[in-house]
């Protein structure tokens, strides 16, 4: 009974959500596209000819947005799940945390990446601190990987949850990049603990 109530609440929330409605109008696969659009408007990240790595890409709305912005660039999208094709993207189905997947990304790259972005999150348990710590680990893993593949002036953008590992992630970011900002887009739900860390210029 409780599960039904939760899923009914979720459906009602989705119906009322202007970003869900807007995503259908604009042809994005998920409302999360608008978080990246807001990040890009504020931090001026994407332009033509860039190499971009999108980690935890499914269902693909971040890659959809970037493929419109980086004409003649290269987008590598990675996820555990199969995704529908998106033009201008190379899709890798695999576990990002495994070395063979990271090696495959490097093989496709040819030259250093201008942007590494990650919207990865674990399947939530509902226990906020555990979710925050596990998603934080994914963020750290993506950040450590970005150090190997990103250009000196490159950007790293990742979802983070306020909670257990937040300070640790910010400290790691400041050790790795010269500029570090934390930003919560308007399109991020008010009751969500998520924010995004935007890092620029490798140390």
C-alpha positions in Angstrom: 0.0 0.0 0.0 2.8 2.4 1.0 4.7 1.8 -2.2 1.6 2.5 -4.3 1.1 5.8 -2.4 4.7 6.8 -3.1 4.5 5.9 -6.8 1.2 7.8 -7.0 2.8 10.9 -5.3 5.7 10.6 -7.8 3.3 10.5 -10.8 1.4 13.5 -9.5 4.6 15.4 -8.9 5.7 14.6 -12.4 2.4 15.9 -13.9 2.8 19.2 -12.0 6.4 19.6 -12.9 6.9 22.3 -15.5 10.3 20.9 -16.5 8.9 17.5 -17.2 6.3 19.2 -19.5 8.9 21.4 -21.1 11.2 18.4 -21.8 8.4 16.9 -23.9 8.0 20.1 -25.9 11.7 20.5 -26.5 12.3 16.8 -27.3 14.6 16.1 -24.3 14.4 12.6 -22.8 14.5 13.8 -19.2 14.0 17.0 -17.2 17.7 16.8 -16.2 18.6 18.5 -19.4 17.5 21.8 -17.9 20.0 21.4 -15.0 22.8 21.3 -17.5 21.3 24.1 -19.6 21.3 26.3 -16.4 24.9 25.2 -15.6 26.0 26.1 -19.1 24.3 29.5 -19.1 26.0 30.4 -15.8 29.5 29.0 -16.4 29.7 29.2 -20.3 31.1 25.7 -20.8 30.1 24.3 -24.2 31.2 25.5 -27.6 31.8 24.1 -31.1 34.5 21.5 -31.7 34.8 20.3 -28.1 35.5 16.8 -26.9 33.0 15.9 -24.1 32.7 12.8 -21.9 29.3 12.2 -20.4 29.4 9.6 -17.6 26.1 8.1 -16.3 24.5 9.4 -19.5 21.2 7.4 -19.7 18.6 8.3 -20.8 20.7 10.8 -22.7 19.3 14.3 -22.1 22.7 15.8 -21.2 24.2 14.3 -24.4 21.3 15.5 -26.4 21.9 19.1 -25.2 25.6 18.9 -25.8 25.3 17.5 -29.2 23.4 20.6 -30.2 26.1 22.9 -28.7 29.4 21.3 -29.8 29.0 20.9 -33.5 32.0 19.1 -35.1 33.1 18.0 -31.6 33.1 14.5 -30.2 30.8 13.3 -27.4 31.4 9.9 -25.7 28.4 8.8 -23.6 28.8 6.0 -21.0 26.1 4.2 -19.0 25.3 0.8 -17.6 22.0 0.9 -19.6 21.5 0.8 -23.3 20.5 4.2 -24.8 18.7 5.2 -27.9 21.1 6.7 -30.4 21.9 10.4 -30.3 23.6 12.1 -33.2 27.3 13.0 -32.9 27.8 10.7 -29.9 29.8 7.5 -29.4 27.9 5.3 -26.9 29.6 2.9 -24.6 27.5 0.4 -22.6 29.5 -0.5 -19.5 30.3 0.1 -15.9 32.4 3.3 -15.7 34.1 2.2 -12.5 35.8 -0.7 -14.3 39.2 -0.2 -15.7 38.3 -1.7 -19.1 35.5 0.8 -19.6 37.9 3.7 -18.7 40.4 2.3 -21.2 37.8 2.1 -23.9 36.9 5.8 -23.3 40.6 6.7 -23.6 40.8 4.7 -26.9 38.0 6.7 -28.4 39.4 10.0 -27.3 42.4 10.6 -29.6 43.1 14.0 -27.8 42.4 15.3 -24.4 38.8 16.1 -23.4 37.5 19.6 -22.9 34.7 18.6 -20.6 34.1 15.6 -18.3 30.6 15.6 -16.9 28.8 13.2 -14.6 25.2 12.9 -13.6 25.8 9.5 -12.0 23.9 8.6 -8.9 23.4 5.3 -7.1 19.9 3.8 -7.0 18.6 5.5 -4.0 17.9 3.5 -0.8 15.9 6.3 0.7 18.5 6.7 3.5 19.8 10.1 2.6 23.2 9.8 4.2 24.0 6.4 2.6 22.8 7.7 -0.8 25.0 10.8 -0.4 28.1 8.8 0.5 27.7 6.3 -2.4 27.0 9.0 -5.0 29.9 10.9 -3.5 32.2 7.9 -4.2 31.0 8.0 -7.9 31.8 11.7 -8.1 35.3 11.2 -6.7 35.9 8.3 -9.1 34.8 10.5 -12.1 37.0 13.4 -10.8 40.1 11.2 -10.4 39.5 9.8 -14.0 39.0 13.3 -15.4 42.6 14.2 -14.2 43.9 11.6 -16.6 41.9 12.7 -19.7 41.1 16.4 -19.4 42.9 19.3 -21.0 44.6 22.0 -18.8 41.7 24.4 -19.2 39.0 21.8 -19.2 35.8 21.6 -17.1 34.6 18.9 -14.7 30.9 19.0 -13.9 29.3 16.5 -11.5 26.3 15.9 -9.4 26.9 15.8 -5.7 24.6 15.3 -2.7 24.8 17.5 0.4 25.8 15.1 3.2 28.6 12.9 4.4 31.2 13.2 1.6 30.5 16.8 0.5 33.5 18.5 2.2 35.8 15.7 1.1 34.7 16.1 -2.5 35.2 19.9 -2.4 38.6 19.4 -0.8 39.7 16.9 -3.6 38.3 19.3 -6.2 40.4 22.2 -4.9 43.5 20.0 -4.9 42.8 19.1 -8.5 41.5 22.3 -10.1 42.2 26.0 -9.7 38.5 27.0 -9.8 35.8 25.2 -7.9 32.1 26.3 -7.6 29.0 24.5 -6.2 25.7 25.4 -7.8 22.1 24.3 -7.4 20.1 24.9 -10.5 16.5 26.2 -10.2 15.4 23.1 -12.1 16.7 20.9 -9.4 13.8 19.9 -7.1 13.6 21.9 -3.9 13.3 18.7 -1.8 16.4 17.2 -3.5 19.7 17.3 -1.7 21.6 17.4 -5.0 23.9 20.2 -6.1 26.5 20.3 -8.8 30.2 20.9 -8.5 31.8 22.8 -11.4 35.6 22.7 -11.7 37.9 24.4 -14.2 41.6 24.6 -15.0 43.7 21.7 -13.8 46.4 22.4 -11.3 
